[in-house]
Amino acid sequence: MSNINFFRVMAGNGSQFNSQDIPCNAGGIDFSGNRGVFYATAVVLGTGIGPITASFNAEGIPDRFRLVWSGSTVADSLFVGDNLDNQTSYNNYTGSISAVSSLTRYNWNQQADDFVNDSAESVTYTSASFPPFPGSPLALTRGNTSTVVGERVNGAGNHGAQKGVLNYFPQFSSSCVDGNVKLCFFKHTTEPATFQMVIDGPSSGTAWRLFSVSCPGNDTSLHSSSIMDKDGDTATVFHTAPSFDLDVG
């Protein structure tokens, strides 16, 4: 079904984690094969508060990368891929992917170093599941700081309904549909200590790579405050922040 290469797990041996977990600070996963929806739970080591990042390469065939934390989708690349820079390919993919209504679900198994077949899953994709075509007035490069009302609500790295896309990855001049993409969100509470990565690959012969996952450490001292009530009892309050794409400001 797939060709998986999991390497450089700097956080430790894979046996320390549940079978469906990918350790934080993982080096990479390569996948190529059947179309499907691929699920993996990434471990946020410790109770640290801070930014989470995950970088991917969709290569030529479009894929969609999402990060889900605390029950919400906190980052979403929409469908990205190098061939989406071509108007004909863009139109063909928006049409063919929008026609897909069911995909096989695959769950990552760290001990097997592979995605394991689960069951069929209903899916719904539309043209809104893609960033605007790069040639349209609304589709600027990720690093463009111009203001377009209704676009890039989470920063200049986002176009259409994209969310949490880092502006400068792989570079400021990258198109919004570039197959290389880094997703980010801010973990503003100690729990939940895990988040889920979901990769939609609805086209046959899909191939993509997880470049890296980074998570905060255990030190929460810079992200909390101590308060004292009238009786002298103290409590630690962790500062909250919205999901964001690490854009300045």
Summary of the structure (lengths in Angstrom):
residues: 249
radius of gyration: 18.9
end to end distance: 43.8
largest distance: 69.5
contacts: 811
relative contact order: 0.27
helix: 10%
strand: 39%
